[in-house]
Amino acid sequence: MRKSFCFLTLIIIVISCKEEKRAVQKIEFKTPYKFSSEIEDKTTKDTVPWKYQVSASDFAAKGDYKNALLQWDLAMGGRERNFSEVQIDSINNAYHRVTASDYILSKAKEHQVIIINEAHHNSFHRVFTKSLLKKLFDLGYTNLGLEALGNGAYLDSTLNSRKYPVLKTGHYTKDPQFGNLIREALEIGYHLFAYENIEKGSGKPREIEQAKNIERIIDSRPGEKFLIHCGFDHALEGTHQHWDKAMAGRLTEYTGINPLTINQTLYSEKGSSTLNHPLLKALQITESTVLLDKDNNPLKYERGEAYTDIAVFHPVTQYVNNRPNWLYQNGNKNVSLPLNDIQTEFPVLVLAFKKGEEINQAVPVDITEVTGPGEKCHLALMKGAYKIVVTNGKESYTFEHEVK
């Protein structure tokens, strides 16, 4: 009887091992995402003044946050600045710290429109906005306007019904973290809308057209609440030094609505920590933070006569397996995938798609580049079923993986 039991156990173990062996299939697959070497080669040869802004965006799109920040440093320059101990003590005496999300949600109850900005190379700004979505929805914010959505001839007209972003949804939305923001908003129940200007030029005409497009959506959905996620200065109220008024200021002019405006960009970390804003260095925060003075008024972002109501400070990123630690938060798991059973030429891009989404069209949930067969592949994935694509640009393979 004992021998039979051992034999049965052995059969179960063997069957279990066979079931866990993944089926790898060779496929035809093309992707717009670039290898690091391709981005570097293009930057070396490029002569346009904004080439490092382009390379920063390209690195962000492929999930390489660290290099995106470094390229932005090259684009913007900078120098090391630090506060003295006396200045740091003065700051700590003048302000106390609160969790950014808690403060934003408390103020959201008083507003109909929230406008929050991002730097287009910084994927964490998208992650932070995504972290607010569910609780804002519970407070009545049911509409999400994204500057990054294509508009006019480039409008993704089936986005709200399809429930996931595709490569043509927008330019910056190709970043997996932006794609995940869109995907989660649709799952929660937000109505997404584009508002970018269409052939009206840049500068002042663009700000006017963006605001008018948002005004039309607000008028068509009376009594509803709106979250607007935009780039850089478009969130500024007051008088802008170049545009007269930015989109946020124009929106107030056209609708009479005073939005809650939030700046994520001024105090954002740099690629080189020595270039970080001296106030960010002084705070040494471990979570996204808002500073309140002794009267509980938030520290604003102010530039001349332009401002946002709130400035948010995000902590400096730590890296786990050479990837940002914040990727493995909010339900994401650090999923390690071996690639030694895939006989192909390296480096490879590894892209994770939600099972059921079209892999040749969908924005992946995560991307990473693996330089050699002995290097471990680490993806940030929530529980669920995925199709994993491994490609070197010439040949591609896919297999399924379930995160439990």
Buried (B, 14 or more C-beta within 10 A) or exposed (E): EEEEEEEEEEEEEEEEEEEEEEEBEEBEBEBEBBBBEEBBEBBEEEEEEEBBBBBBBBBBBBBBBBBBBBBBBBBBEBEEEEBEEEEBEEBEEEBEBBEBBEBBBEBBEEBBBBBBBBBBBBBBBBBBBBBBBBBBBEBEBBBBBBBBBBBEEBBBEEBEEBEBBBBBBBBBBBBBBBBBBBBBBBEBEBBBBBBBBEEBEEEBEBBBBBBBBBBEBBEEEEEBBBBBBBBBBBBBBBBBEEBEBBBBBBBBEBBEBBBBBBBBBBBBBBBEEEBBBBBBBBBEBEEBBBBBEEEEEBBBBBBEEBBBBBBBBBBBBEEBBEBBEBBBEEEBBBBEBEBEEBEBEBBBBBBBBBEEBEBEBBBBBBBBBBEEBEBEBBBBBBEEEBBBBBBBBEBBBBBEBEBE
